[in-house]
Amino acid sequence: MANRETGNVLARFNVGDRVRVKDLPNLFYSRTQMYVRGVSGVIASRTYQSLVPEDEAWNRDEAQPQQFYIVRFRQKDLWEEYPFDNDTLQTELPEGWLEPATD
């Protein structure tokens, strides 16, 4: 998993990398959906760099921007009862919510 420079922030993940969404608590606000937490997916693209919404909400202008990614999940991995094996869902997540997948 080579780091690549993308603007001011080193991108930790590359397109095609398998990642897992961290299962962290909501302390105030998060755009990270509950149904993707703890689930593994694949980086579909790198999008932009920005402060995470939590830092913006608390006016933490000194916080470091993070790389955001589009992560693709199999819907069957999100909802066991989902009837189709190959359907996918994509969502945008900041790097701080992602870790390398071990499965």
Secondary structure, 3 states (H helix, E strand, C coil): CCCEEECCEEECCCCCCEEEECCCCCCCCCCCCHHHCCCEEEEEEEEEEECCHHHHHCCCCCCCCEEEEEEEEEHHHHCCCCCCCCCEEEEEEEHHHEEECCC
